[in-house]
Amino acid sequence: MSRLGGFVAAPPGYGDGPAVVNGASQLFIDLWGDAGRHARTAVNVASLPANALVEIEAIVELTPA
C-alpha cells in the first residue's frame, strides 16, 4: 500500500474528519501488517456523490507472492 485518501461529508467546522478515516487506515494495516502502512490524506467536503458519508480511495502496488 502506498497511499490512502479519505473524503468525509461534514458540515463546516467539523474537525474529526481524520478520525473517521482512521478505520480505513487500520483495516489495511490489520490485513497486510507493515505492508499495509501508507501515506494518507483525510479531508472534509460539503457533499459526496450519491449522498455518501465517506469515500475512500487507495493507490496500491501488487507484487507477485
HELIX and SHEET records of a PDB file:
HELIX    1   1 GLY A   17  TRP A   32  1                                  16    
HELIX    2   2 GLY A   33  GLY A   36  5                                   4    
HELIX    3   3 PRO A   49  ASN A   51  5                                   3    
SHEET    1   A 3 ALA A  39  VAL A  45  0                                        
SHEET    2   A 3 ARG A   3  ALA A   9  1                                        
SHEET    3   A 3 VAL A  54  ILE A  59 -1                                        
END                                                                             
